[in-house]
């Protein structure tokens, strides 16, 4: 049912033809210049210089698959539970998820700018002059507007928003990787402190036994008071180490509580019972450096920021060219409400062209500023790649050193235990003085403590290696859906 009069309809069609011709003429003046290549390729070594484990994988897929839920490789149910809770409740991950939602909304906002807008309106106006009758005017209709994306500025903005969305998704992944590694490292610190506490308590019990033996020998006149006081000093020094170890245990529990989103002290009861130090198997197949870079969230985020910066350069450059805006309205206008229909149709169409000819160099300066931003993010990408390579190499070096150190310290502990046992036996038989016993006891305690510390360091280096290799990060389902559907939501004007 046509709301326009024949004359109005003919005029509306004529204006539409003129606007279409103008659009075609402007579109022929220039075409969108495709952006240059991202230029993010960075030379990487073919293999790790510090790798001493199994042969590297030929691609990133096998290593990436083995890194998924890497904390389960420690075979510790408490650790699995803590990491799962942290990934669900940690504040850092929740903040990253909120930023991902903001990036998604910003992408949808940029895409909405390419579509026409349509609004409905209605108005009633009344007016009167002195001594004259009251005049009224009633209007109802629809308004529409659209800015043609002639040079691709709008599409470049959507591309930049898509890249920002991908960067935000990878930032969320990096937050999850970092959180899982921090939980695992803190848990290892807790179990290490508990092992060291148990070792110190066992040494204290042995020293107290020696002290009682020395006191008996003093009463029998076999040793003098000096031997007793020396042994009592050793017992007091060992006992003095217990409060610091207990404090470290409680602080590690508090840290784990905060990481899992609960108040400090909430995990003291479930984690109070000592458990063995978790140890990871040494059968991780290292991916080649290039594959590792492809599976690290921070490197992927840096690449996404480059794509966003490149798109914004194109977007800013396109703003220097002419723009075409089309707007129109269609509706009804009458002096009374009852007269709005039929025969009260009105319509209008407006086509406008805006071309910034002289602006004092403002737009050109904005282009240069965006190009400088692009240079900055490219440098940041290279720095991220180099830092990632260094993190893996340093971790491999530390892991190799910890393995060698653990072997030597294990041998030292076994020798120290034999020496301590022999010294106690010979002291009980009166063959050596108390000095030999004191020396072997202190040596044994130091060797056992060093072994526990090295075992914890070895487990922590495994955690750092998993993190450095990418941490098993995969795009979240939300980000994957957003990226997959971006093409469907992207309008094609």
VMD Tcl script that draws the C-alpha trace (Angstrom):
set ca {
  {0.00 0.00 0.00}
  {1.71 3.22 -1.17}
  {1.67 6.09 1.31}
  {3.04 8.61 -1.21}
  {1.22 10.59 -3.79}
  {2.22 9.89 -7.42}
  {4.15 13.17 -7.64}
  {5.98 12.54 -4.39}
  {6.85 9.01 -5.43}
  {8.24 10.25 -8.78}
  {10.37 12.86 -7.03}
  {11.63 10.30 -4.54}
  {12.68 7.95 -7.34}
  {14.47 10.75 -9.18}
  {16.46 11.70 -6.11}
  {17.41 8.06 -5.57}
  {18.75 7.83 -9.12}
  {20.84 10.96 -8.65}
  {22.27 9.61 -5.38}
  {23.12 6.26 -6.97}
  {24.89 7.98 -9.87}
  {26.87 10.14 -7.45}
  {27.91 7.06 -5.48}
  {29.06 5.27 -8.62}
  {31.07 8.30 -9.74}
  {32.84 8.61 -6.40}
  {33.50 4.89 -6.25}
  {35.32 5.10 -9.56}
  {37.70 7.80 -8.37}
  {39.83 5.48 -6.24}
  {39.96 1.97 -4.85}
  {40.84 0.70 -1.42}
  {44.57 0.15 -1.12}
  {45.36 -3.19 0.46}
  {47.57 -2.96 3.50}
  {51.14 -4.23 3.37}
  {52.19 -7.58 4.71}
  {52.20 -7.75 8.48}
  {56.00 -7.90 8.57}
  {56.01 -9.87 11.81}
  {58.35 -12.65 10.73}
  {61.26 -12.96 13.13}
  {64.21 -15.27 12.61}
  {64.25 -18.06 15.18}
  {66.79 -20.85 15.75}
  {66.09 -24.27 14.32}
  {66.52 -26.05 17.66}
  {67.09 -25.35 21.34}
  {70.75 -25.09 22.29}
  {70.15 -26.33 25.85}
  {67.84 -29.25 25.00}
  {69.10 -32.52 26.45}
  {65.87 -34.54 26.57}
  {64.05 -36.57 23.90}
  {64.27 -35.60 20.25}
  {62.26 -32.51 19.34}
  {58.90 -32.95 17.67}
  {58.71 -32.10 14.00}
  {55.73 -29.84 14.51}
  {53.94 -28.03 17.29}
  {50.94 -30.38 17.40}
  {52.37 -33.28 19.45}
  {53.99 -31.00 22.02}
  {50.92 -28.78 22.22}
  {48.72 -31.82 22.83}
  {51.00 -33.05 25.62}
  {50.88 -29.62 27.28}
  {47.09 -29.63 27.66}
  {46.31 -29.80 31.40}
  {50.03 -30.26 32.00}
  {49.60 -30.09 35.79}
  {47.97 -33.51 35.70}
  {51.36 -34.96 34.72}
  {52.46 -34.46 38.35}
  {49.89 -37.11 39.44}
  {48.79 -35.05 42.43}
  {45.04 -34.79 43.02}
  {45.39 -31.84 45.38}
  {47.30 -29.90 42.73}
  {44.68 -30.76 40.09}
  {41.91 -29.50 42.35}
  {43.71 -26.26 43.17}
  {44.44 -25.42 39.53}
  {40.85 -26.16 38.50}
  {39.48 -23.92 41.24}
  {41.90 -21.13 40.39}
  {40.99 -21.13 36.69}
  {37.32 -20.79 37.65}
  {37.53 -18.27 40.46}
  {40.77 -16.27 40.28}
  {40.29 -12.53 40.01}
  {42.95 -12.10 37.32}
  {41.14 -14.52 35.01}
  {37.80 -12.87 35.73}
  {39.26 -9.48 34.82}
  {40.65 -10.92 31.57}
  {37.24 -12.39 30.77}
  {35.62 -9.00 31.34}
  {38.11 -7.39 28.97}
  {37.35 -10.06 26.39}
  {33.66 -9.18 26.65}
  {34.55 -5.50 26.20}
  {36.58 -6.32 23.08}
  {33.69 -8.32 21.66}
  {31.29 -5.41 22.25}
  {33.78 -2.98 20.64}
  {34.00 -5.24 17.59}
  {30.21 -5.33 17.25}
  {30.09 -1.54 17.63}
  {32.62 -1.10 14.82}
  {30.65 -3.45 12.57}
  {27.41 -1.60 13.35}
  {28.91 1.58 11.89}
  {28.83 0.00 8.40}
  {25.11 -0.63 8.47}
  {22.28 1.82 7.75}
  {20.37 3.25 10.67}
  {16.57 3.41 10.77}
  {14.45 5.21 13.32}
  {10.78 5.94 13.84}
  {9.47 9.36 14.84}
  {6.19 11.04 15.68}
  {5.47 14.64 16.65}
  {2.59 16.97 17.38}
  {2.93 20.75 17.20}
  {0.48 23.47 18.16}
  {0.84 27.21 17.83}
  {-1.30 30.35 18.01}
  {-0.86 34.04 17.33}
  {-2.62 36.82 19.21}
  {-6.24 36.99 18.12}
  {-5.74 34.20 15.61}
  {-6.81 30.54 15.56}
  {-4.67 27.73 16.91}
  {-2.70 25.82 14.27}
  {-1.68 22.24 14.64}
  {0.68 19.94 12.80}
  {0.99 16.14 13.19}
  {3.82 14.06 11.75}
  {4.74 10.36 11.80}
  {7.29 8.45 9.80}
  {10.71 6.81 9.51}
  {14.19 8.29 9.14}
  {17.12 6.42 7.63}
  {20.80 7.27 7.13}
  {23.88 5.52 5.81}
  {27.48 6.52 5.18}
  {29.01 4.64 2.28}
  {32.33 3.00 3.12}
  {33.95 4.12 -0.15}
  {37.60 3.71 0.81}
  {37.35 0.95 3.36}
  {37.76 3.02 6.53}
  {34.86 1.25 8.19}
  {36.03 -2.17 7.13}
  {39.52 -1.37 8.40}
  {37.99 -0.40 11.72}
  {36.20 -3.75 11.90}
  {39.45 -5.54 11.03}
  {41.21 -3.67 13.84}
  {38.43 -4.56 16.26}
  {38.65 -8.22 15.20}
  {42.38 -8.16 15.90}
  {41.77 -6.51 19.27}
  {39.27 -9.26 20.06}
  {41.84 -11.92 19.20}
  {44.47 -10.14 21.29}
  {42.06 -10.00 24.21}
  {41.31 -13.71 23.85}
  {45.01 -14.56 23.86}
  {45.52 -12.27 26.84}
  {42.90 -14.32 28.67}
  {44.79 -17.44 27.65}
  {48.04 -15.98 28.93}
  {46.38 -15.11 32.24}
  {45.21 -18.72 32.55}
  {48.66 -20.09 31.70}
  {50.35 -17.78 34.21}
  {47.79 -18.58 36.89}
  {48.14 -22.35 36.50}
  {51.93 -22.05 36.68}
  {51.76 -19.82 39.75}
  {49.42 -22.22 41.54}
  {51.68 -25.16 40.73}
  {54.84 -23.33 41.82}
  {53.23 -22.21 45.08}
  {51.97 -25.73 45.74}
  {55.48 -27.07 45.19}
  {56.80 -24.47 47.66}
  {54.22 -25.68 50.20}
  {55.13 -29.34 49.85}
  {58.84 -28.48 49.85}
  {58.46 -26.56 53.11}
  {56.58 -29.50 54.62}
  {59.31 -31.92 53.53}
  {62.00 -29.65 54.97}
  {60.02 -29.34 58.20}
  {59.76 -33.11 58.49}
  {63.49 -33.48 57.77}
  {64.38 -30.89 60.37}
  {62.11 -32.52 62.95}
  {63.73 -35.90 62.30}
  {67.19 -34.38 62.69}
  {66.05 -32.68 65.88}
  {64.86 -35.99 67.29}
  {68.22 -37.58 66.50}
  {70.10 -34.70 68.09}
  {67.95 -34.85 71.22}
  {68.72 -38.56 71.49}
  {72.42 -37.75 71.27}
  {71.97 -35.04 73.90}
  {70.40 -37.53 76.33}
  {73.23 -39.97 75.62}
  {75.79 -37.24 76.32}
  {74.07 -36.33 79.58}
  {74.18 -39.98 80.67}
  {77.86 -40.16 79.81}
  {78.47 -36.98 81.81}
  {76.73 -38.48 84.82}
  {78.94 -41.54 84.43}
  {82.01 -39.33 84.34}
  {82.93 -40.33 80.78}
  {82.68 -36.83 79.28}
  {82.82 -33.34 80.66}
  {80.20 -30.57 80.78}
  {81.54 -29.00 77.57}
  {80.29 -31.91 75.47}
  {76.80 -31.55 76.91}
  {76.61 -27.82 76.23}
  {77.89 -28.24 72.69}
  {75.20 -30.79 71.94}
  {72.56 -28.65 73.63}
  {73.60 -25.73 71.39}
  {73.15 -27.88 68.29}
  {69.67 -28.95 69.45}
  {68.62 -25.33 70.08}
  {69.90 -24.19 66.69}
  {67.99 -26.92 64.92}
  {64.81 -26.21 66.89}
  {65.11 -22.51 65.95}
  {64.62 -23.43 62.30}
  {61.13 -24.88 62.89}
  {59.15 -21.59 63.32}
  {60.45 -20.18 60.03}
  {59.57 -23.38 58.18}
  {56.09 -23.44 59.74}
  {55.57 -19.80 58.80}
  {56.55 -20.58 55.21}
  {54.00 -23.39 55.14}
  {51.19 -21.14 56.34}
  {52.16 -18.36 53.94}
  {52.11 -20.79 51.01}
  {48.64 -21.94 52.09}
  {47.46 -18.34 52.23}
  {48.85 -17.68 48.76}
  {47.06 -20.73 47.36}
  {43.83 -19.60 49.00}
  {43.99 -16.20 47.33}
  {44.89 -17.75 43.97}
  {41.83 -19.99 44.18}
  {39.53 -17.12 45.12}
  {39.00 -17.82 48.83}
  {40.07 -15.98 51.96}
  {43.52 -16.62 53.48}
  {43.35 -19.42 56.00}
  {40.59 -21.31 54.21}
  {42.98 -24.02 52.98}
  {44.88 -24.64 56.22}
  {42.83 -27.70 57.16}
  {42.73 -29.51 53.77}
  {46.43 -28.88 53.09}
  {47.75 -29.37 56.62}
  {48.66 -33.03 56.12}
  {52.12 -33.32 54.59}
  {52.38 -34.98 51.19}
  {55.30 -35.99 48.98}
  {56.81 -33.38 46.74}
  {55.22 -33.69 43.26}
  {57.62 -34.67 40.51}
  {56.97 -34.46 36.77}
  {58.12 -37.18 34.37}
  {61.03 -36.18 32.17}
  {59.49 -37.40 28.89}
  {58.27 -34.09 27.48}
  {59.04 -33.86 23.75}
  {60.19 -30.34 22.98}
  {58.68 -28.68 19.94}
  {60.95 -26.71 17.64}
  {61.24 -23.01 18.52}
  {58.95 -21.85 15.69}
  {56.22 -24.21 16.85}
  {56.58 -23.02 20.43}
  {56.09 -19.42 19.33}
  {52.91 -20.40 17.52}
  {51.46 -21.91 20.70}
  {52.40 -19.14 23.13}
  {49.53 -16.82 23.96}
  {51.70 -13.73 24.47}
  {53.29 -14.08 21.02}
  {49.87 -14.53 19.42}
  {48.61 -11.45 21.24}
  {51.56 -9.41 19.96}
  {50.82 -10.50 16.39}
  {47.14 -9.58 16.79}
  {48.14 -6.11 17.99}
  {50.22 -5.65 14.85}
  {47.22 -6.53 12.68}
  {45.09 -4.08 14.65}
  {47.65 -1.30 14.26}
  {47.95 -1.91 10.50}
  {44.19 -1.76 10.09}
  {44.05 1.52 12.00}
  {46.67 3.01 9.70}
  {44.42 2.16 6.74}
  {41.39 3.49 8.58}
  {43.05 6.81 9.40}
  {44.46 7.19 5.89}
  {41.01 6.62 4.36}
  {39.57 9.47 6.42}
  {41.47 11.95 4.19}
  {39.32 10.97 1.17}
  {35.77 12.11 0.35}
  {32.88 10.61 2.27}
  {29.31 10.13 1.09}
  {26.31 10.29 3.41}
  {22.81 9.33 2.38}
  {19.80 10.16 4.49}
  {16.08 10.16 3.90}
  {12.71 10.06 5.53}
  {9.26 8.83 4.65}
  {6.09 9.48 6.59}
  {2.80 11.26 7.00}
  {2.01 14.89 7.77}
  {-1.42 16.50 8.36}
  {-3.20 19.16 10.36}
  {-5.29 16.64 12.24}
  {-4.68 13.12 13.43}
  {-7.58 11.77 11.42}
  {-6.17 13.31 8.25}
  {-2.82 11.55 8.50}
  {-4.14 8.85 6.18}
  {-4.65 8.69 3.29}
  {-3.02 11.22 0.96}
  {-0.71 12.77 3.57}
  {2.53 11.06 2.54}
  {5.77 13.01 2.48}
  {9.28 11.87 1.60}
  {12.77 13.33 1.37}
  {16.20 12.14 0.32}
  {19.52 13.86 0.91}
  {22.91 12.94 -0.47}
  {25.96 14.76 0.87}
  {29.65 14.63 0.04}
  {32.33 15.77 2.49}
  {35.94 16.16 1.38}
  {38.51 17.62 3.81}
  {40.67 19.69 1.46}
  {42.58 21.90 3.89}
  {42.83 20.89 7.54}
  {46.24 22.23 8.49}
  {47.81 18.77 8.23}
  {45.74 17.26 11.05}
  {44.73 14.09 9.20}
  {48.24 13.54 7.87}
  {49.58 13.90 11.39}
  {47.08 11.31 12.61}
  {48.30 8.92 9.92}
  {51.89 9.43 11.00}
  {50.89 8.86 14.61}
  {49.21 5.55 13.71}
  {52.26 4.51 11.69}
  {54.41 5.23 14.75}
  {52.07 3.04 16.80}
  {52.53 0.29 14.20}
  {56.31 0.59 14.48}
  {56.02 0.36 18.26}
  {53.92 -2.80 18.29}
  {56.25 -4.42 15.75}
  {59.19 -3.75 18.04}
  {57.16 -5.06 20.98}
  {56.40 -8.21 18.99}
  {60.07 -8.81 18.32}
  {60.85 -8.22 22.00}
  {58.12 -10.72 22.97}
  {59.52 -13.34 20.59}
  {63.07 -12.90 21.89}
  {61.85 -13.00 25.50}
  {59.92 -16.20 24.77}
  {62.98 -17.86 23.25}
  {65.12 -16.75 26.18}
  {62.57 -18.03 28.69}
  {62.64 -21.51 27.17}
  {66.44 -21.59 26.87}
  {66.97 -20.33 30.43}
  {64.50 -22.86 31.80}
  {66.19 -25.70 29.95}
  {69.55 -24.63 31.35}
  {68.15 -24.42 34.88}
  {66.41 -27.79 34.47}
  {69.60 -29.48 33.31}
  {71.55 -27.95 36.20}
  {68.90 -29.00 38.74}
  {68.98 -32.59 37.50}
  {72.76 -32.77 37.81}
  {72.69 -31.06 41.17}
  {70.05 -33.46 42.49}
  {72.17 -36.46 41.59}
  {75.20 -35.10 43.42}
  {73.19 -34.05 46.47}
  {71.52 -37.45 46.68}
  {74.95 -39.02 46.87}
  {75.97 -36.46 49.49}
  {72.91 -37.28 51.65}
  {73.62 -41.00 51.54}
  {77.24 -40.43 52.53}
  {76.23 -38.01 55.30}
  {73.76 -40.54 56.73}
  {76.41 -43.25 56.85}
  {78.86 -40.84 58.48}
  {76.31 -39.71 61.08}
  {75.37 -43.27 61.98}
  {79.00 -44.30 62.26}
  {79.86 -41.29 64.41}
  {76.98 -41.99 66.81}
  {77.99 -45.63 67.11}
  {81.64 -44.79 67.74}
  {80.66 -42.07 70.22}
  {78.47 -44.49 72.14}
  {81.43 -46.85 72.26}
  {83.69 -44.05 73.48}
  {85.94 -44.15 70.42}
  {85.39 -40.52 69.30}
  {84.47 -37.29 71.05}
  {81.29 -35.27 70.66}
  {82.85 -33.02 68.02}
  {82.65 -35.75 65.39}
  {78.98 -36.36 66.18}
  {78.13 -32.65 66.00}
  {79.88 -32.26 62.69}
  {78.19 -35.24 61.06}
  {74.74 -34.24 62.35}
  {75.03 -30.72 61.03}
  {76.36 -31.99 57.72}
  {73.48 -34.44 57.38}
  {70.85 -31.81 58.15}
  {72.36 -29.39 55.64}
  {72.60 -32.10 52.96}
  {68.99 -33.25 53.46}
  {67.73 -29.67 53.39}
  {69.68 -28.94 50.21}
  {68.32 -32.10 48.59}
  {64.73 -31.10 49.41}
  {65.36 -27.61 48.05}
  {66.85 -28.98 44.82}
  {63.95 -31.40 44.37}
  {61.55 -28.49 44.70}
  {63.63 -26.46 42.25}
  {63.55 -29.34 39.76}
  {59.76 -29.57 39.99}
  {59.43 -25.79 39.70}
  {61.64 -25.74 36.61}
  {59.31 -28.29 35.02}
  {56.41 -25.93 35.73}
  {58.32 -23.04 34.18}
  {59.17 -25.16 31.15}
  {55.51 -26.06 30.60}
  {54.64 -22.37 30.86}
  {57.48 -21.29 28.56}
  {56.42 -23.81 25.91}
  {52.94 -22.33 25.79}
  {51.28 -23.86 28.81}
  {48.80 -25.86 26.74}
  {46.89 -22.66 26.02}
  {44.00 -22.89 23.60}
  {41.51 -20.18 22.62}
  {38.49 -20.19 24.86}
  {35.18 -21.31 23.41}
  {33.90 -17.73 23.61}
  {36.82 -16.32 21.65}
  {36.76 -19.15 19.12}
  {33.07 -18.56 18.47}
  {33.64 -14.83 18.15}
  {36.45 -15.31 15.64}
  {34.60 -17.97 13.63}
  {31.46 -15.88 13.32}
  {33.23 -12.61 12.57}
  {32.90 -13.13 8.81}
  {29.18 -13.83 9.15}
  {28.60 -10.69 11.20}
  {30.80 -8.53 8.97}
  {28.49 -6.62 6.61}
  {29.27 -6.42 2.92}
  {28.12 -2.95 1.78}
}
mol new
graphics top color blue
foreach p $ca { graphics top sphere $p radius 0.5 }
foreach p [lrange $ca 0 end-1] q [lrange $ca 1 end] { graphics top cylinder $p $q radius 0.2 }
display resetview
